[in-house]
Amino acid sequence: IINSSYYKLSEPFFTSYGEIIENTTIGYQTSWGDDGNLTSNNDFHSITFDDNITARSYTIELTTASILLENHHVVLKLEIFNVFSVEPIETSIETNSTEDLVLSFRLINETDIDRNPMEVTKSELSIMIQGATVAQEDYYVNYEDGINYVIISSHAIRFNEFDLILDITKSHFKSSYINEKLETIFNVVIN
C-alpha cells in the first residue's frame, strides 16, 4: 500500500508530513515484465502480484503523475524467498568412538503447502565442533526417503562430549525474514 503526498515549495525544511495529492496516478513497471497503474482506494494505492513469482530479487519502479505537480519516480527492491526449517530426527546423539557420527534430519520447505522435505548438498552445509569448522573431506551427505544424513568420519572427532553446530544455507531460502542460514545444535557424547 502506497500513499502519495507532496511538500509545498514554500516550506523551507519540509518538516510536515506533506499533503495528500488527490487524483494521482501511480504507474508501475516490474523487472519481471508487468506494468500498469496501481489501484486507487481513497488516498492509498495498492497492487497485487501473482503468487507464483519465482523466488529471487526484483525491482519495482513507481512513477507518479498529477496535474500541476512535478512527476517523480522511485525504485523499490522486492525480495521473494522461501522459508525453510530443519526437523532433527535426534538432537542428542550417543555413539562409539570407532564409529562415524551420523546426523539425521529433514529439511522442510515451509513455503510449500505440503511441507515437502528437501535435499541438502555438501556445499550448503557448515559444521562446527568446539568452534572449529569440520573440513568437507571429513564428512559426506546422503539423502534417502526425505531424510538428510550427514556422516562425519570418526577420525575428525577429537572430543568426548560436545555441541555440534550445523548451519544450512540454501539459495532463495531463509529461516526467517532476516536470517539467511538455518542453525541446528546437536548434543553429542562419544563413548
C-alpha positions in Angstrom: 0.0 0.0 0.0 1.4 3.4 -1.0 0.3 6.8 -0.1 1.3 9.8 -2.3 1.9 13.2 -0.8 3.7 16.3 -1.6 5.5 19.2 0.1 4.9 22.8 -0.6 7.9 24.6 -2.1 7.4 27.5 0.3 8.0 25.2 3.3 11.8 25.7 4.0 12.7 22.5 5.7 9.9 20.0 4.7 9.1 19.3 8.3 5.5 18.4 7.9 4.2 15.1 6.6 3.1 16.7 3.4 -0.4 17.0 2.0 -2.2 14.2 0.2 -2.3 14.5 -3.6 -5.7 13.9 -4.9 -6.4 12.3 -8.3 -2.8 11.0 -8.6 -1.9 8.3 -11.0 0.9 5.9 -9.9 2.2 3.7 -12.6 4.5 0.7 -12.0 6.9 -1.4 -14.0 8.4 -4.5 -12.6 11.7 -6.3 -13.5 9.7 -9.4 -14.4 7.7 -7.6 -17.1 4.4 -6.5 -15.5 3.3 -2.8 -15.8 0.2 -0.7 -15.3 -1.3 1.6 -12.8 -1.7 1.0 -9.1 -5.3 0.6 -7.9 -6.6 3.7 -6.1 -8.6 3.4 -2.9 -9.2 6.9 -1.4 -5.8 8.3 -0.8 -4.0 5.0 -0.9 -2.7 3.0 -3.9 -2.1 -0.7 -4.0 -1.0 -3.5 -6.3 -1.4 -7.3 -6.0 1.2 -9.6 -7.6 0.8 -13.1 -8.8 1.8 -15.6 -6.1 3.7 -17.8 -8.5 6.6 -15.4 -8.9 10.0 -17.3 -8.7 12.0 -16.7 -5.5 14.7 -14.1 -6.2 15.3 -10.3 -6.1 13.3 -8.0 -8.2 12.7 -4.2 -8.7 9.5 -2.3 -9.0 9.7 1.2 -10.5 6.9 3.6 -9.4 6.1 6.8 -11.3 3.7 9.4 -10.0 1.8 11.9 -12.2 -0.6 14.6 -11.2 -1.8 17.9 -12.8 0.4 20.9 -11.9 2.8 18.8 -9.9 6.3 17.6 -10.8 6.4 13.9 -11.7 8.6 11.6 -9.6 9.7 8.0 -9.7 11.2 5.7 -7.2 12.7 2.2 -7.5 11.7 -0.3 -4.8 13.6 -3.6 -4.2 11.5 -6.7 -3.7 12.9 -9.9 -2.5 10.9 -13.1 -2.8 12.2 -16.0 -0.8 11.1 -19.3 0.6 11.2 -20.2 4.3 12.8 -23.4 5.4 13.2 -25.2 8.7 15.0 -28.3 10.0 13.5 -31.2 11.9 16.3 -33.2 13.5 15.5 -36.9 13.9 17.6 -36.8 17.1 19.3 -33.8 18.8 21.1 -35.9 21.4 23.4 -38.5 19.9 25.5 -41.1 21.7 27.9 -43.2 19.7 31.1 -45.3 19.9 34.5 -43.7 19.3 35.3 -46.1 16.5 32.1 -45.4 14.6 31.3 -42.5 12.3 29.0 -39.8 13.7 25.6 -39.8 11.8 23.4 -36.7 12.0 19.9 -37.1 10.5 17.3 -34.5 9.8 14.5 -33.4 7.5 14.9 -30.1 5.7 11.4 -28.7 5.2 10.2 -26.1 2.7 7.8 -24.2 4.9 6.6 -22.2 1.8 5.3 -25.4 0.2 1.7 -26.2 1.4 2.6 -29.9 1.6 5.9 -29.1 3.6 7.8 -31.4 1.3 11.3 -32.3 2.5 14.3 -31.1 0.5 17.8 -32.5 -0.1 20.8 -30.6 1.2 24.1 -30.7 -0.6 27.6 -30.6 0.9 28.2 -27.1 -0.4 25.1 -25.9 1.5 26.5 -27.1 4.9 28.9 -25.8 7.5 29.7 -27.9 10.6 31.3 -26.6 13.7 32.7 -28.7 16.7 34.0 -26.7 19.6 34.4 -23.6 17.5 36.4 -25.3 14.7 35.0 -26.0 11.3 34.9 -29.6 10.2 36.6 -30.0 6.8 34.4 -31.0 3.9 36.6 -34.0 3.2 35.8 -35.3 6.7 32.1 -35.9 6.1 29.7 -36.8 3.3 26.0 -36.3 2.8 23.3 -38.8 1.8 19.6 -38.3 1.1 17.1 -41.1 1.4 13.3 -41.1 1.8 13.1 -37.4 2.7 15.8 -37.6 5.4 19.3 -36.0 5.1 22.2 -37.9 6.6 25.5 -36.2 7.4 28.1 -38.8 8.2 31.2 -37.4 9.9 34.3 -39.6 10.0 35.3 -40.8 13.4 38.9 -39.5 12.9 37.6 -35.9 12.6 36.2 -36.0 16.2 38.6 -35.3 19.0 36.2 -34.7 21.9 34.1 -37.0 24.1 31.2 -34.6 24.7 30.3 -31.6 22.7 27.7 -29.5 20.9 27.9 -29.7 17.2 26.5 -26.8 15.2 25.1 -27.5 11.8 24.5 -24.4 9.6 22.5 -24.7 6.3 22.4 -22.0 3.6 20.2 -22.6 0.6 19.8 -20.3 -2.4 16.5 -18.3 -2.3 15.7 -19.7 1.2 15.8 -18.1 4.7 15.0 -19.4 8.1 13.2 -16.1 8.9 12.9 -12.7 7.3 16.4 -11.7 8.5 18.3 -15.0 8.8 19.7 -16.5 5.6 21.2 -19.5 7.3 19.5 -22.1 9.4 21.3 -23.3 12.6 20.7 -26.5 14.5 22.6 -27.8 17.5 23.2 -31.5 18.2 24.4 -32.7 21.6 27.0 -35.5 21.1 28.5 -38.0 23.5 31.3 -40.2 22.3 31.9 -43.4 24.4 
